[in-house]
Amino acid sequence: MTETQAASANKARYLIHAADSAPLTDFLALADVDPEIDVVDVIGPRDQPHTAVVEISPDKARLLELHFRSAGKPSQQLTIEPDQPLSLFDSAPSDPMM
């Protein structure tokens, strides 16, 4: 396994969400030049995105979360969370009376 493959294997998908598109646009500009961040998708109107799907290491995710919480006001508008797969069928019964 090459170093690049090993680095990719350690990455997971995370969602970075913004209440306003400006902080997310700024983050995407920085992500474009950061080799540790792979932008998988951007969700929302082209000129006003609200969510980015990124592949990063868990360590990078923790660093970003700390930065988003402690940095100045614009960064406090960004949140990060693990991307959870969606399923049409949930294992739990949908009827609460069951």
N, C-alpha and C positions, 0 to 999 in steps of 0.2 A: 504494500500500500504506500503510495507516494505521500509526501507531506500535505499536498493540496487535498488529496482524497481523505486523509485523516482529519484535516480541519473541517471538511464538509460533513464528515460523519458525525462530528461533535456538535453540529448546528441543529437548531430546532426553529420552528416557525413561531413568530410572535406578531401580535397586532399592536400597532402604535396608533393611537386615536387622538384626535385634536377637536376641541370644541370650535375652534376657528381655523380656517385653512392656512393662515399666514405662518404660524409656528410649524405646522407640518411641512409646508413648502420649504422653510428654512432647514428643517431636519433632513428632508430629502436631498437638498443641495449638499449637505455635509455627508450624507450616506453615500452619495455618488462618488466621493473621493476617499471613503474609508473602506479599505479592503476587507475588513471584518464584517461588513454589513452587505448582505445581498438583498436588494429590493425585489420581491417576487411579484407584487401587485400593488396598485394604488386604487383605492375605492372612492368614488364620489365624482362629481363633475370635474372635467379636465382642469378648469380654472379655479376650482374650490374643492380639492380633495379633503376628505375627513379621516381616512384610515389608510395606513400602509401595512402591507403584509411583508415581513422581513424574515430572513434566515440569519440567525446569529447564534453565538455560543451562549450557554446559560450565564457564564461569567460576564459577557458583554451585556446581556439583558439586565443583570443586577446593577452593573455600572450605569446603564442608561436610566434605570428606575431611580437610583440615587440621585443622578443628575437632574432628572425631571422633577423630583421632589424638593431638591435643595437649591436649584438655580433660581435666577430672577423670574419675574412674573411671566414672561413669554413661555418659558419652559414648564412652568406649573400648569400650563394648558395642555400638556402632552401626558398621556398615560400609556403604559405598556402592560400587556398581559399575554400569557401563552395562547396560541391559536388552538382551539379545540375543534376536532372534526365534528361536523354535523351529521346527524343520522335521521333518515325519514322515520325509522322505527326505533323507538326507545325501548329498553328492556323493562322499564317500569310500566305498570298498567296506567292507562290514561284516565280511567274512571276512578276517582278517589274512594268510591263506595265499594270497590272490589277488594 
